[in-house]
Amino acid sequence: MADSTLGIGLVLPDVLGTYSDGGNAQVLERRLRWRGIAAEVVAIRHGDAVPATLDVYLLGGGEDDAQALAVDHLRAHPGLQRAAGHGAVVFGVCAGFQILGTEFTTSDGVTHSGLGLLDAVTGPGPRRAVGEVVVDTTPGLDPLTGFENHLGRTRVGSGSRALGPVRAGVGNGDGTEGAVTGRVLATYLHGPVLARNPALADLLLGWALGSPPGALPLPEVGALREERLRAAKRGRQP
């Protein structure tokens, strides 16, 4: 990979690929290409060493067994953690969110150590959270929309902060959603979330590039966001 090419690591898509979150890598690569910035998506599969030389790392969702398998692999091959220590951007969704935290307990009652890149602890909730979510973000982005499907409830500690309060949906389970510390950001939102929220995609790219990549209007995404906001207003489980 050339030094001028931004490297996007799609982490364990064969393990954490249940909800099509691999589409987030395609969104980042395409938005860079539209701006004339070279990018390459590198798929890091189970059994592969995890390189510490990429600029962005993406983790998706998966069931309990896949999540436990993934965190064991990432602890054994700590390239992602080393890269994060040098300022790489790390983005996790659902199971990926929980893996990035300090620990998570799966539905069988087993507690697993996470990677510790976020100050967040997750345990099973009383029932599965399924449906549309709207989050009023604190970083100043437009409200985020996405679809959640998880049992976990996450407590964000003082070393991280939530992305913002939940307007509709469950999120972390305490009225907030997601977590962020430095250039490590995670959420429960599927969609893929970066396709539904291009401003969030550009926030991550801005971190990776060292400056905002510039606005790129996408009217069709705006229409999708409005449709999803209306869907959330029609109501779902508290």
C-alpha positions as a LaTeX table, in Angstrom:
\begin{tabular}{lrrr}
\hline
Residue & $x$ (\AA) & $y$ (\AA) & $z$ (\AA) \\
\hline
Met1 & 0.00 & 0.00 & 0.00 \\
Ala2 & 1.44 & 3.39 & $-1.01$ \\
Asp3 & 2.09 & 5.93 & 1.74 \\
Ser4 & $-0.38$ & 8.31 & 0.09 \\
Thr5 & $-3.19$ & 5.73 & 0.17 \\
Leu6 & $-5.49$ & 5.79 & 3.19 \\
Gly7 & $-5.82$ & 2.26 & 4.55 \\
Ile8 & $-9.24$ & 1.11 & 5.81 \\
Gly9 & $-9.17$ & $-2.11$ & 7.80 \\
Leu10 & $-12.35$ & $-4.19$ & 7.73 \\
Val11 & $-11.77$ & $-6.25$ & 10.85 \\
Leu12 & $-12.94$ & $-9.89$ & 10.87 \\
Pro13 & $-15.77$ & $-9.56$ & 8.33 \\
Asp14 & $-16.06$ & $-13.36$ & 8.34 \\
Val15 & $-16.83$ & $-13.26$ & 12.08 \\
Leu16 & $-18.40$ & $-9.84$ & 12.69 \\
Gly17 & $-20.43$ & $-9.67$ & 9.48 \\
Thr18 & $-23.95$ & $-10.56$ & 10.57 \\
Tyr19 & $-25.65$ & $-7.24$ & 9.86 \\
Ser20 & $-23.91$ & $-6.02$ & 6.67 \\
Asp21 & $-21.79$ & $-3.56$ & 8.64 \\
Gly22 & $-19.01$ & $-4.22$ & 6.13 \\
Gly23 & $-20.83$ & $-1.64$ & 4.02 \\
Asn24 & $-19.31$ & 1.02 & 6.28 \\
Ala25 & $-15.92$ & 0.34 & 4.68 \\
Gln26 & $-17.42$ & 0.79 & 1.21 \\
Val27 & $-18.94$ & 4.11 & 2.27 \\
Leu28 & $-15.61$ & 5.48 & 3.51 \\
Glu29 & $-13.70$ & 4.28 & 0.45 \\
Arg30 & $-16.27$ & 5.74 & $-1.96$ \\
Arg31 & $-16.48$ & 9.12 & $-0.22$ \\
Leu32 & $-12.69$ & 9.39 & $-0.38$ \\
Arg33 & $-12.61$ & 8.37 & $-4.04$ \\
Trp34 & $-15.25$ & 10.99 & $-4.93$ \\
Arg35 & $-12.86$ & 13.58 & $-3.50$ \\
Gly36 & $-9.85$ & 12.27 & $-5.39$ \\
Ile37 & $-8.26$ & 10.70 & $-2.31$ \\
Ala38 & $-6.75$ & 7.23 & $-2.78$ \\
Ala39 & $-8.01$ & 4.58 & $-0.37$ \\
Glu40 & $-7.82$ & 0.82 & $-0.04$ \\
Val41 & $-10.05$ & $-1.51$ & 1.98 \\
Val42 & $-8.06$ & $-4.30$ & 3.63 \\
Ala43 & $-10.12$ & $-7.28$ & 4.85 \\
Ile44 & $-8.55$ & $-8.81$ & 7.98 \\
Arg45 & $-10.01$ & $-12.29$ & 8.40 \\
His46 & $-9.95$ & $-14.71$ & 11.28 \\
Gly47 & $-6.51$ & $-16.31$ & 11.38 \\
Asp48 & $-4.83$ & $-13.24$ & 9.84 \\
Ala49 & $-2.39$ & $-11.09$ & 11.77 \\
Val50 & $-3.84$ & $-7.62$ & 12.38 \\
Pro51 & $-1.61$ & $-4.94$ & 10.82 \\
Ala52 & $-0.81$ & $-1.89$ & 12.91 \\
Thr53 & $-0.21$ & 0.30 & 9.85 \\
Leu54 & $-3.73$ & 1.18 & 8.71 \\
Asp55 & $-5.47$ & 4.51 & 9.20 \\
Val56 & $-9.02$ & 3.35 & 10.01 \\
Tyr57 & $-10.29$ & 0.11 & 11.58 \\
Leu58 & $-13.94$ & $-0.97$ & 11.36 \\
Leu59 & $-15.64$ & $-3.63$ & 13.48 \\
Gly60 & $-19.17$ & $-4.85$ & 12.86 \\
Gly61 & $-21.86$ & $-6.84$ & 14.65 \\
Gly62 & $-22.20$ & $-10.51$ & 15.46 \\
Glu63 & $-23.76$ & $-13.01$ & 17.84 \\
Asp64 & $-22.27$ & $-14.00$ & 21.22 \\
Asp65 & $-20.04$ & $-16.84$ & 20.01 \\
Ala66 & $-18.69$ & $-14.75$ & 17.13 \\
Gln67 & $-18.07$ & $-11.84$ & 19.48 \\
Ala68 & $-16.08$ & $-14.01$ & 21.91 \\
Leu69 & $-14.09$ & $-15.50$ & 19.01 \\
Ala70 & $-13.33$ & $-12.03$ & 17.69 \\
Val71 & $-12.09$ & $-10.53$ & 20.94 \\
Asp72 & $-9.84$ & $-13.55$ & 21.55 \\
His73 & $-8.33$ & $-13.09$ & 18.09 \\
Leu74 & $-7.79$ & $-9.36$ & 18.56 \\
Arg75 & $-6.11$ & $-9.86$ & 21.93 \\
Ala76 & $-3.81$ & $-12.47$ & 20.36 \\
His77 & $-3.04$ & $-10.18$ & 17.40 \\
Pro78 & $-2.94$ & $-6.67$ & 18.96 \\
Gly79 & $-2.20$ & $-4.65$ & 15.82 \\
Leu80 & $-5.46$ & $-2.70$ & 16.16 \\
Gln81 & $-4.64$ & $-1.69$ & 19.73 \\
Arg82 & $-1.14$ & $-0.60$ & 18.71 \\
Ala83 & $-2.54$ & 1.44 & 15.82 \\
Ala84 & $-5.10$ & 3.11 & 18.09 \\
Gly85 & $-2.27$ & 4.04 & 20.44 \\
His86 & $-0.63$ & 5.88 & 17.53 \\
Gly87 & $-3.79$ & 7.79 & 16.59 \\
Ala88 & $-5.59$ & 5.51 & 14.12 \\
Val89 & $-9.36$ & 5.84 & 13.89 \\
Val90 & $-11.35$ & 2.90 & 15.28 \\
Phe91 & $-15.10$ & 2.52 & 14.68 \\
Gly92 & $-17.20$ & $-0.27$ & 16.20 \\
Val93 & $-20.83$ & $-1.28$ & 15.72 \\
Cys94 & $-22.90$ & $-3.40$ & 18.14 \\
Ala95 & $-20.67$ & $-6.39$ & 19.02 \\
Gly96 & $-17.75$ & $-4.27$ & 17.83 \\
Phe97 & $-18.82$ & $-1.59$ & 20.33 \\
Gln98 & $-18.81$ & $-4.08$ & 23.19 \\
Ile99 & $-15.44$ & $-5.53$ & 22.14 \\
Leu100 & $-13.86$ & $-2.06$ & 22.24 \\
Gly101 & $-15.02$ & $-1.59$ & 25.84 \\
Thr102 & $-13.38$ & $-2.85$ & 29.01 \\
Glu103 & $-15.56$ & $-5.94$ & 29.40 \\
Phe104 & $-18.80$ & $-7.51$ & 28.21 \\
Thr105 & $-20.97$ & $-10.32$ & 29.54 \\
Thr106 & $-22.72$ & $-12.53$ & 27.00 \\
Ser107 & $-26.18$ & $-14.02$ & 27.41 \\
Asp108 & $-24.71$ & $-17.24$ & 28.89 \\
Gly109 & $-23.37$ & $-15.24$ & 31.85 \\
Val110 & $-19.72$ & $-15.43$ & 30.82 \\
Thr111 & $-17.74$ & $-12.20$ & 31.19 \\
His112 & $-15.06$ & $-11.45$ & 28.59 \\
Ser113 & $-12.31$ & $-8.83$ & 28.77 \\
Gly114 & $-12.58$ & $-6.27$ & 25.99 \\
Leu115 & $-9.81$ & $-4.30$ & 24.31 \\
Gly116 & $-10.15$ & $-1.38$ & 26.73 \\
Leu117 & $-10.17$ & 1.34 & 24.06 \\
Leu118 & $-13.46$ & 2.66 & 25.47 \\
Asp119 & $-14.48$ & 3.01 & 29.11 \\
Ala120 & $-17.62$ & 0.91 & 28.71 \\
Val121 & $-19.00$ & $-2.21$ & 30.40 \\
Thr122 & $-21.82$ & $-4.27$ & 28.85 \\
Gly123 & $-24.15$ & $-6.88$ & 30.29 \\
Pro124 & $-27.38$ & $-8.51$ & 29.12 \\
Gly125 & $-30.55$ & $-6.45$ & 29.33 \\
Pro126 & $-34.07$ & $-7.57$ & 30.28 \\
Arg127 & $-35.16$ & $-7.96$ & 26.66 \\
Arg128 & $-33.80$ & $-7.55$ & 23.17 \\
Ala129 & $-33.78$ & $-4.03$ & 21.72 \\
Val130 & $-35.01$ & $-4.14$ & 18.13 \\
Gly131 & $-36.11$ & $-1.21$ & 15.98 \\
Glu132 & $-35.31$ & 2.27 & 14.73 \\
Val133 & $-33.13$ & 4.62 & 16.76 \\
Val134 & $-32.63$ & 8.39 & 16.64 \\
Val135 & $-29.75$ & 9.96 & 18.57 \\
Asp136 & $-29.23$ & 13.68 & 19.18 \\
Thr137 & $-25.46$ & 13.75 & 19.06 \\
Thr138 & $-23.33$ & 15.94 & 21.28 \\
Pro139 & $-20.41$ & 16.40 & 18.80 \\
Gly140 & $-22.66$ & 18.75 & 16.77 \\
Leu141 & $-23.60$ & 16.33 & 13.99 \\
Asp142 & $-27.08$ & 15.98 & 12.62 \\
Pro143 & $-29.21$ & 13.50 & 14.56 \\
Leu144 & $-28.06$ & 9.95 & 13.85 \\
Thr145 & $-30.47$ & 7.30 & 12.64 \\
Gly146 & $-30.02$ & 3.56 & 12.52 \\
Phe147 & $-31.46$ & 0.18 & 13.35 \\
Glu148 & $-30.62$ & $-1.66$ & 16.57 \\
Asn149 & $-30.82$ & $-5.37$ & 17.32 \\
His150 & $-29.03$ & $-6.26$ & 20.57 \\
Leu151 & $-29.57$ & $-7.60$ & 24.07 \\
Gly152 & $-26.67$ & $-5.74$ & 25.68 \\
Arg153 & $-26.95$ & $-2.72$ & 27.94 \\
Thr154 & $-23.82$ & $-0.60$ & 28.15 \\
Arg155 & $-22.62$ & 1.67 & 30.96 \\
Val156 & $-20.20$ & 4.35 & 29.75 \\
Gly157 & $-17.64$ & 5.37 & 32.38 \\
Ser158 & $-15.87$ & 8.65 & 32.97 \\
Gly159 & $-13.06$ & 7.78 & 30.57 \\
Ser160 & $-15.43$ & 7.99 & 27.60 \\
Arg161 & $-18.57$ & 9.91 & 26.75 \\
Ala162 & $-21.80$ & 8.89 & 25.08 \\
Leu163 & $-22.52$ & 10.11 & 21.55 \\
Gly164 & $-25.69$ & 11.73 & 22.81 \\
Pro165 & $-29.20$ & 11.24 & 24.20 \\
Val166 & $-31.63$ & 8.84 & 22.56 \\
Arg167 & $-34.72$ & 10.46 & 21.09 \\
Ala168 & $-36.20$ & 7.12 & 20.01 \\
Gly169 & $-34.99$ & 3.59 & 20.71 \\
Val170 & $-32.96$ & 1.93 & 23.46 \\
Gly171 & $-29.29$ & 2.49 & 22.63 \\
Asn172 & $-27.07$ & 1.95 & 25.67 \\
Gly173 & $-30.16$ & 1.41 & 27.81 \\
Asp174 & $-29.78$ & 4.47 & 30.04 \\
Gly175 & $-31.13$ & 7.14 & 27.69 \\
Thr176 & $-27.84$ & 7.55 & 25.82 \\
Glu177 & $-26.25$ & 5.88 & 22.79 \\
Gly178 & $-22.74$ & 4.89 & 21.82 \\
Ala179 & $-19.40$ & 6.01 & 23.20 \\
Val180 & $-16.34$ & 7.94 & 22.10 \\
Thr181 & $-12.81$ & 8.45 & 23.42 \\
Gly182 & $-10.42$ & 10.39 & 21.23 \\
Arg183 & $-10.53$ & 8.78 & 17.78 \\
Val184 & $-12.29$ & 5.64 & 18.97 \\
Leu185 & $-16.05$ & 5.77 & 18.39 \\
Ala186 & $-18.72$ & 3.09 & 18.68 \\
Thr187 & $-22.47$ & 2.74 & 18.37 \\
Tyr188 & $-25.27$ & 0.16 & 18.36 \\
Leu189 & $-26.60$ & 1.50 & 15.04 \\
His190 & $-26.75$ & $-0.66$ & 11.93 \\
Gly191 & $-27.93$ & 0.46 & 8.52 \\
Pro192 & $-25.06$ & 0.44 & 7.54 \\
Val193 & $-24.84$ & 3.44 & 9.84 \\
Leu194 & $-22.31$ & 5.37 & 7.73 \\
Ala195 & $-24.51$ & 5.06 & 4.64 \\
Arg196 & $-27.42$ & 6.50 & 6.60 \\
Asn197 & $-25.33$ & 9.20 & 8.29 \\
Pro198 & $-22.72$ & 10.62 & 5.89 \\
Ala199 & $-21.78$ & 13.38 & 8.31 \\
Leu200 & $-20.60$ & 10.71 & 10.74 \\
Ala201 & $-18.60$ & 9.09 & 7.94 \\
Asp202 & $-16.97$ & 12.42 & 7.20 \\
Leu203 & $-16.21$ & 12.98 & 10.89 \\
Leu204 & $-14.23$ & 9.72 & 10.92 \\
Leu205 & $-12.50$ & 10.61 & 7.66 \\
Gly206 & $-11.61$ & 14.04 & 9.03 \\
Trp207 & $-9.93$ & 12.40 & 12.00 \\
Ala208 & $-8.00$ & 10.06 & 9.70 \\
Leu209 & $-6.95$ & 12.81 & 7.28 \\
Gly210 & $-6.15$ & 15.39 & 9.94 \\
Ser211 & $-8.67$ & 17.86 & 8.51 \\
Pro212 & $-12.33$ & 17.78 & 7.43 \\
Pro213 & $-12.70$ & 16.22 & 3.96 \\
Gly214 & $-15.29$ & 18.80 & 2.90 \\
Ala215 & $-19.03$ & 18.65 & 2.36 \\
Leu216 & $-20.48$ & 16.28 & $-0.18$ \\
Pro217 & $-24.26$ & 16.73 & $-0.61$ \\
Leu218 & $-26.20$ & 13.52 & $-1.15$ \\
Pro219 & $-29.92$ & 14.32 & $-1.60$ \\
Glu220 & $-30.91$ & 10.66 & $-1.71$ \\
Val221 & $-29.37$ & 10.14 & 1.73 \\
Gly222 & $-31.28$ & 13.15 & 3.01 \\
Ala223 & $-34.50$ & 11.60 & 1.80 \\
Leu224 & $-33.61$ & 8.32 & 3.52 \\
Arg225 & $-32.85$ & 10.13 & 6.78 \\
Glu226 & $-36.23$ & 11.89 & 6.71 \\
Glu227 & $-38.02$ & 8.60 & 6.06 \\
Arg228 & $-36.19$ & 6.92 & 8.95 \\
Leu229 & $-36.93$ & 9.85 & 11.30 \\
Arg230 & $-40.62$ & 9.53 & 10.45 \\
Ala231 & $-40.45$ & 5.78 & 11.10 \\
Ala232 & $-38.95$ & 6.39 & 14.54 \\
Lys233 & $-41.66$ & 8.91 & 15.41 \\
Arg234 & $-44.30$ & 6.26 & 14.73 \\
Gly235 & $-43.11$ & 4.58 & 17.90 \\
Arg236 & $-41.26$ & 1.49 & 19.07 \\
Gln237 & $-40.39$ & $-0.25$ & 22.34 \\
Pro238 & $-39.21$ & 2.05 & 25.13 \\
\hline
\end{tabular}
